[in-house]
Amino acid sequence: MSPALQPTEEMSLRIQELAGNLKIRDVMTRKVFAVTRHCTMRDVQTIMKNNAISGVPVVDDRHVIGLISVHDIMNAYEQEWMADAVADHMTTGVRTLAEEQPLSIAMSAFSKFPYRRFPVVNRNNELTGMVTLRNINMALIQELSRQLDAMETEGGRISPATSSETFIFYRVYRIARYDFEAGGKASAELREQLQARGISPKIIRRAAVACYELEINIIAHSFGGTLTLYVDKDRVRITANDFGPGIPDIEEAMTEGFSTATDWIRSQGFGAGMGLPNTKRLSDEFAIQSGIDMGTMVKAIIHLNPQEKQPDENE
């Protein structure tokens, strides 16, 4: 089965929960390169190039009056306007965010408007920072890491119940971007837990391979995230969450051989485009949800009942 997850389900709720204690000022970039209306477009081009940025706010006495993007610079170059004043070509009516607003307000703004950045202002409407989706993603990962540290301190597992019929194993793993050396830790522990339970080798292999594929998928294709294992007497549930960049076309991503892996990832022996298709094929239940710049959630469930006909990993 491959049910579609609803947009308001666990991934959205989890992100909202992580963002709940954060304000925009906690995640924004405070080092802002701003220009005045009298600067030339060539001046802005130099600032963007030297500082590897793609947008510059225009200010008048620290108040935002406009914005120049890399698109504006390219257009000015093509039209030979590089000597013109910024005021002649800036985007006006710029939307700003308040530094005291909850981070959820910024997340909502990015979902509503096709902007890559928002200027952030204080109570006096003075520019104090800039916020991008990258700022938000990094803040969510850091907050998640903090929460997981607390969980590990308190104990990250639910111990098996006294009755073998209610056996439970639960653990959350932090997965870091490009940390291929750590890839396989969750799947190895899952294999050990199932072997100790006496589950059939065929089912163990399916669960371990599906788990491994989701681990590597987060490592190779996301900004980082978590992988959660939950085992009871009937099933293994594997949930992979990451914080971006998201999947533009889920149907295409589920096609065997399709991959967005870089040459470097391929050089490490990964990125063949089989991770998600393999996970779906090995699972009795599979679901995926993804949003551009908001991350991806994948759920895979493997039944532990040896009486049921199970899909073979070699089929």
C-alpha positions in Angstrom: 0.0 0.0 0.0 1.1 3.5 -0.7 -1.2 6.0 1.0 -0.6 9.7 0.6 0.1 11.5 3.8 -2.1 14.6 4.4 -0.2 17.9 4.5 -1.3 18.5 8.1 -0.1 15.2 9.4 3.0 14.3 11.4 5.8 16.1 9.4 4.0 19.5 9.6 3.1 19.0 13.2 6.7 18.0 14.1 8.1 21.1 12.3 5.6 23.4 14.0 6.6 21.8 17.4 10.3 22.4 16.8 9.6 26.0 15.7 7.3 26.7 18.7 10.0 28.1 21.0 11.9 30.0 18.4 11.5 33.6 17.2 12.7 35.1 13.9 15.5 36.9 15.8 16.9 33.5 16.9 17.5 32.3 13.3 18.1 35.4 11.2 21.4 36.5 9.8 22.5 39.6 11.6 25.4 40.5 9.3 23.5 42.3 6.6 24.9 44.0 3.6 22.6 47.0 2.8 22.9 49.8 0.3 21.4 53.3 -0.1 19.3 54.5 -3.0 22.2 56.4 -4.4 24.5 53.4 -4.9 24.9 52.2 -8.4 23.9 48.8 -9.7 27.6 48.1 -10.2 28.2 48.8 -6.5 25.6 46.2 -5.6 27.1 43.7 -8.0 30.4 44.0 -6.3 28.9 43.5 -2.9 27.0 40.4 -4.0 30.1 38.9 -5.7 32.5 39.6 -2.8 30.1 38.2 -0.1 28.4 35.4 -2.1 24.9 36.7 -1.5 22.0 36.9 -3.9 20.0 39.8 -2.5 20.6 43.2 -0.9 18.1 45.4 0.9 18.0 49.1 0.1 17.7 51.4 3.2 17.0 55.0 4.0 18.1 55.8 7.6 18.0 52.0 8.4 14.4 51.7 7.1 13.9 49.2 4.2 12.7 51.0 1.1 13.5 48.4 -1.5 15.4 45.2 -2.5 17.9 44.4 -5.3 18.2 40.7 -6.3 20.7 38.9 -8.5 18.0 38.9 -11.2 17.9 42.7 -11.1 21.7 42.8 -11.5 21.5 40.4 -14.5 18.8 42.5 -16.1 20.8 45.7 -15.5 23.9 44.2 -17.1 22.0 43.1 -20.2 20.4 46.5 -20.6 23.6 48.4 -19.8 22.2 50.0 -16.7 25.1 49.2 -14.3 25.9 52.8 -13.8 22.3 53.7 -12.9 21.3 54.4 -9.3 19.8 51.6 -7.3 16.6 53.6 -6.8 15.8 53.3 -10.5 15.7 49.5 -10.5 15.0 48.3 -7.0 11.9 46.3 -6.1 9.7 48.5 -3.8 6.9 47.6 -1.4 9.1 45.0 0.1 7.6 42.7 2.7 9.4 42.6 6.0 9.2 40.4 9.0 9.4 41.5 12.7 12.3 40.0 14.7 9.9 39.4 17.7 7.5 37.3 15.6 7.4 33.5 16.1 9.4 31.5 13.6 6.2 29.9 12.3 5.3 33.4 10.8 8.4 33.3 8.7 7.7 29.7 7.6 4.2 30.8 6.6 5.6 33.8 4.6 7.9 31.6 2.6 5.0 29.2 1.7 2.8 32.1 0.7 5.2 34.3 -1.3 7.8 33.3 -4.0 10.7 35.1 -2.2 14.0 33.6 -1.2 14.7 36.0 1.6 12.9 38.5 3.9 14.4 41.6 5.6 13.8 41.6 9.3 13.1 44.7 11.3 12.8 45.8 14.9 9.9 47.6 16.7 11.2 50.9 15.2 10.9 49.4 11.7 14.7 49.4 11.4 16.6 46.7 9.5 18.3 44.3 11.9 18.7 41.1 9.8 17.7 38.9 6.9 16.1 35.5 7.1 16.2 32.7 4.4 14.9 29.2 4.2 18.5 28.0 4.9 18.4 29.9 8.2 15.2 28.2 9.1 16.3 24.7 8.1 19.6 25.0 10.1 17.7 26.4 13.2 15.2 23.4 13.1 18.1 20.9 12.8 19.8 22.5 15.8 16.6 22.6 17.9 16.0 18.9 17.0 19.5 18.1 18.0 19.0 19.8 21.4 15.8 17.9 22.0 17.4 14.6 21.1 20.3 15.3 23.5 17.7 15.7 26.2 16.0 12.5 25.2 19.2 10.6 25.3 20.0 11.9 28.7 16.7 10.7 30.0 16.9 7.4 28.0 16.0 7.1 24.4 14.4 3.7 24.4 11.3 2.1 25.7 12.4 -1.1 27.4 10.6 -4.4 26.4 7.6 -5.0 28.5 7.5 -7.9 30.9 5.3 -9.9 28.5 7.0 -11.1 25.3 3.8 -10.5 23.5 4.1 -6.8 24.0 7.7 -6.5 23.0 8.6 -2.9 22.2 11.8 -1.2 20.9 11.9 2.5 20.2 14.8 4.8 19.3 15.4 8.1 17.4 18.7 8.5 15.5 20.1 11.8 14.4 21.3 11.7 10.8 23.9 14.2 9.6 24.3 15.4 6.1 27.1 13.5 4.2 28.0 11.5 7.3 28.4 8.3 5.3 30.6 6.7 8.0 27.7 6.6 10.4 25.3 5.2 7.7 24.0 1.8 8.8 24.0 2.4 12.6 20.2 2.3 12.9 19.8 -0.7 10.5 22.5 -2.7 12.4 20.7 -2.1 15.7 17.4 -3.0 14.2 18.8 -6.2 12.9 20.2 -7.1 16.3 16.8 -6.3 18.0 14.9 -8.5 15.5 17.4 -11.3 15.8 17.0 -11.3 19.6 13.3 -11.6 19.1 13.6 -14.6 16.9 12.1 -13.0 13.8 12.6 -14.9 10.5 15.9 -14.0 8.7 13.9 -13.0 5.5 11.8 -10.4 7.4 14.9 -9.2 9.2 16.7 -8.6 5.9 13.8 -6.7 4.5 13.5 -4.4 7.5 17.2 -3.8 7.8 17.6 -3.0 4.1 14.6 -0.6 4.1 16.1 1.1 7.2 19.5 1.4 5.6 18.1 2.8 2.4 16.3 5.6 4.4 19.4 6.3 6.4 21.5 6.8 3.3 18.7 8.8 1.7 18.9 11.4 4.5 22.7 11.5 4.5 23.0 11.9 0.7 20.1 14.1 -0.3 19.0 16.3 2.7 20.3 18.9 5.1 20.0 16.3 7.9 17.2 14.8 9.9 16.1 11.9 12.1 15.2 8.3 11.6 12.8 6.7 14.2 12.5 3.0 14.8 9.5 1.5 16.5 9.0 -2.2 16.9 6.1 -4.0 18.6 4.9 -7.6 18.4 3.3 -7.1 15.0 5.4 -4.7 13.0 8.5 -2.6 12.4 7.8 1.1 11.7 10.6 3.2 10.3 10.0 6.9 10.0 12.5 9.2 8.2 12.2 12.9 8.6 14.5 15.5 7.0 14.5 19.3 6.8 14.9 19.9 3.1 15.4 20.6 0.3 12.3 18.5 -0.5 11.3 16.6 -3.5 9.9 18.5 -6.5 8.3 15.5 -8.2 7.6 12.5 -5.9 6.5 10.3 -8.8 9.8 10.9 -10.6 11.8 10.3 -7.4 10.0 6.9 -7.0 11.3 5.8 -10.5 14.1 3.3 -10.3 17.4 4.8 -11.5 16.3 8.4 -11.0 18.7 10.3 -8.8 19.8 13.9 -8.0 23.1 12.7 -6.5 26.1 14.8 -7.2 29.3 13.4 -8.7 30.9 13.4 -5.3 28.1 11.3 -3.8 28.3 8.9 -6.7 32.1 8.7 -6.1 31.3 7.5 -2.6 29.4 4.6 -4.0 25.9 6.0 -3.4 23.2 7.8 -5.5 22.1 5.0 -7.8 18.5 6.1 -7.6 17.2 2.9 -6.0 16.7 4.0 -2.3 13.0 5.0 -2.3 11.9 2.4 -4.9 13.7 -0.3 -2.9 12.2 0.8 0.4 8.7 0.8 -1.1 9.1 -2.6 -2.6 10.4 -4.1 0.7 7.6 -2.5 2.8 4.1 -3.8 3.5 3.0 -0.2 3.9 4.7 2.8 2.5 3.9 6.5 2.5 5.9 9.6 1.5 5.2 13.3 1.9 7.5 16.2 0.7 7.4 19.9 0.4 9.9 22.1 -1.4 12.3 23.7 1.1 10.2 22.1 4.0 11.6 18.6 3.9 10.5 15.0 3.4 8.8 12.4 5.6 8.9 8.7 4.6 7.1 5.9 6.5 7.8 2.3 6.0 6.1 -0.6 7.8 7.2 -4.2 7.7 4.8 -6.8 9.3 6.4 -9.3 11.6 3.7 -12.0 11.2 5.5 -14.9 9.5 2.2 -16.3 8.4 1.6 -13.5 6.0 3.0 -13.5 2.5 5.8 -11.0 2.4 7.3 -9.3 -0.7 10.8 -10.7 -1.3 13.7 -8.3 -1.6 14.8 -10.1 -4.7 11.5 -10.0 -6.6 
